[in-house]
Amino acid sequence: MRLPHSPSATPLLRRALPWALGSALLLSSCGGGGGAGLDEPTGPGDTAPGQLLTVGPGPHPRIDLPGRISVLLQVLTEDGRPVAGLEATDFRLEEDGAAVSLTESAQRLLPKPRVYQAYAHLLLDRSGSVSGTSEGLEAERAAAHAFVDAALAEPSVALAVSWFAGDPGLIPGSVPGSGAPLGFTSDATALHAAIDSDEVVVTSTSTNLYGAFVAGLDLLADAAADAEEADLEFFSLSQVTFTDGTDQAGLVSQAQALASLEAGVTVSDGTRPVSSYTIGLGAEIDPTALGLLGPDGFVQAANLPDLTPGFVDVASEVRDLANSFYLIGYLSPKLAGTHDLTVTALSDGGSASLDLVFSADQFSGGGGFLDSRGAEDLGLDPALPGAVDGLLAEAEGAATVALASESAGGASRSLRFRGWAEDLAPADRYGSTSGLLVTAVDGDDHLTCTGLARTSAGLLALVTTRNGPADPSPRIALLRIADDGTLEVAGPLADPDTGLARALALCAEEEAAFVLGEVDAEGVSLWRVLSQPFAFDAAFGGAGRATWAAEPTASGIDVALAEAGSPVVLATLPSGGVRLVRFDSAGALVSAFGVGGVASAPALGLSAEAPKALALDPQGRVVVVGSVGSPAQPAAWRFQFDGSPDTDFRGMTGQPQFGTGLVLLPPVYLQGDTAPFAQGASLARVAARTDGSLLAAGARPNGEGHTDAVWLRLQANGALPPTGPSPPGWNGVGFLIEDGTLGDDFHEEVRHLAIRSDGWILTGGRSAPSPSAAGPVVWIDGDARRVLD
């Protein structure tokens, strides 16, 4: 969560870049525009021999509670050249004049894609002089391919490619056969395909250089608008224009083109400048004109063999511009008061410093950095909506992740099952290191996974299947996947003619699995599926299904095994409340559990009880998490083996529910007297540890209008853990917070939680500016202060 600050909108223009290129290329560097949409430096700073510029609004660094500080900086030489390739150890941090320990503060460089994106537009001449010969066309393509590879070596860069000739408009790059513009993307395969495409149609042999240049700036303006719509606060804009001639069309004047470049791109907080580079080929170009159009760098290649090196050099400058931005983060030891922060960058014997101010009044111990894996890291297309649909911790630190990806427009939804090794690198499992892609089950191509488990016969995945997103009668299927990728299907488990059927949760033992589902007006439904043969267990309930029909309006939520062959189902009623239903191995209710097989949470007169998940601890106790009240308050219930409330699960002394088996997060006030911390939060997943302690994960709304992912730790008695730098090292309210994983002000949604055998915490879900643009994410916490043994 970021502390309040006052935005600043004054742009800072970066000077032209001095280059040193090979003898085959002639270089001209001219003054003028080119910038990254930066704010003025805050604080005095040391501008010799370099410049250290903070990016973003106001003089405050970004704050994520309980005490994580991060600052997005750009490092430039005194004459404006970007300084790329610095490491975390190249930055020195001081609070109130005293050095901050590099190791104790966990100082690191954070992934910039969370907060920064560089947009670069490659504009290519396709007039007759270039495309008139096969040699010229192939040289241009080869140079463009090299440009893509060099620029995309920096993950924060997104490229668009367009062509121009004598016509007024541009010819945008597109995936062959699609016809749809590719736009800005980091997908190198798609860009290479667009460059090689034979579908680029040129109808004029003239050269509309100035008109194309202005149209290219318009495309960058569209990128800036898209970035703002996606709540991306920090981005830079660059255009690279290649030609082998001069403007012949006369549709736009040179003065108009230069005026457009000077005006920059208009956004909501003012204007953003554009870095502009030009590449000229041969003797027919006008070096003066191209120098003016490329104030940040102009390269002239004498002949075709020199073209690729010129493109690579310009791509390196574009990449270095993105690489000169650094998101440096650390954990502050301060717990109160206002403090001065000085950040110093060290490079080649020189240094540059920047002074900032932050308030630690809301800080407490136990903060930390989580590693994360987004769509590209997970092998999915970042341009498509997706989510982590399942997460399973397995033996020796391995894991399995189920990934969902929707097609454009949401017409279909596929699943990919991938194995991870101990180092979380892709493992050769389910057919390959990229895993198994399942696009349809029995003709249904809209798939949602709601649980993973493992038996002796392979991985199990519980899936709701639909024939399109609007299918009114979805079905339930259980997939079994062998390590070689062989796929078997048990299902549909519910008759498609019965109406709504939805898969809810899954648990398994060595030789069988229990599937919790929902069928219209039939109460809680539980199936038992055998491993051998892979089919319903006819001896369980009726034809393999047991139901709890005493309250047919009840909704199932989650299922776990109390002991071999005996599952416990978490359910709730339309009015709310906690119900636990325990079955035996034959599908009958266990009469000794609760009242006739059904246990309820104690009646405490609370409103809006909303259970979300359950777990069984090693002592056989049932733990339930969710929320209570409106606005919601994180809640945890614990029940004894017989279904009675566990009164030893007490929580904090002085709470109204003390000693009832229900623990609510105490109303700790960290944001003033009227905003209790975690108000409105709900816990969605829980894991019980061998010592009886709990780890739960969920989400909470913050003061900026979006949701953060949160992790809550409770001791075996329900009390919050101790604070401090030594284990377990959680903060004063038991929370760890993750805000804006894939982008600033994104909504974080936790769906799955797993703890590896080495104590690392894996959490899967989504991060999105809106539900329609969700991106999958796995959060990884291996911090020694918080791992759970």
Salt bridges, closest charged atoms under 4 A:
ASP64 OD2 - ARG62 NE 3.06
ASP64 OD2 - ARG68 NH2 3.86
GLU94 OE2 - ARG92 NE 3.61
GLU95 OE1 - LYS334 NZ 2.98
ASP96 OD2 - HIS339 ND1 2.72
GLU138 OE2 - ARG141 NH1 3.29
GLU140 OE1 - ARG126 NE 3.21
ASP149 OD1 - HIS192 NE2 2.84
GLU154 OE2 - LYS112 NZ 3.50
ASP196 OD1 - HIS145 NE2 2.76
ASP198 OD1 - ARG141 NH2 3.22
GLU233 OE1 - ARG2 NH2 3.29
ASP269 OD2 - ARG272 NH2 3.60
ASP296 OD1 - ARG14 NH2 3.90
GLU317 OE2 - ARG81 NH2 3.78
ASP389 OD2 - ARG413 NH1 2.79
ASP389 OD1 - ARG751 NH1 3.23
GLU394 OE2 - ARG429 NH1 3.29
GLU394 OE1 - ARG454 NE 2.30
GLU406 OE2 - ARG413 NE 3.84
ASP444 OD2 - ARG475 NE 2.81
ASP471 OD2 - ARG475 NH2 2.54
GLU488 OE2 - ARG480 NH2 3.07
GLU509 OE2 - ARG528 NH2 3.47
GLU518 OE1 - ARG502 NH2 3.12
GLU522 OE1 - ARG545 NH2 2.73
ASP537 OD2 - ARG528 NH1 2.53
GLU551 OE2 - ARG579 NE 3.91
GLU563 OE2 - ARG582 NH2 2.78
ASP617 OD2 - ARG621 NE 2.75
ASP646 OD2 - ARG621 NH1 3.93
ASP646 OD2 - ARG638 NE 2.71
GLU704 OE1 - HIS706 NE2 3.79
ASP708 OD2 - ARG700 NH2 2.92
ASP708 OD1 - HIS706 NE2 3.99
GLU738 OE1 - ARG68 NH2 3.38
GLU738 OE2 - ARG114 NH1 3.14
ASP739 OD2 - ARG62 NH2 3.74
ASP739 OD1 - HIS706 NE2 2.94
ASP744 OD2 - ARG2 NH2 2.19
ASP744 OD1 - ARG62 NH1 2.44
ASP745 OD1 - HIS706 ND1 3.84
GLU749 OE2 - ARG751 NE 3.26
GLU749 OE1 - ARG766 NE 2.95
ASP758 OD2 - ARG756 NH2 2.59
ASP781 OD2 - ARG786 NE 2.82
ASP783 OD1 - ARG785 NE 3.29
ASP783 OD2 - ARG786 NH2 3.43
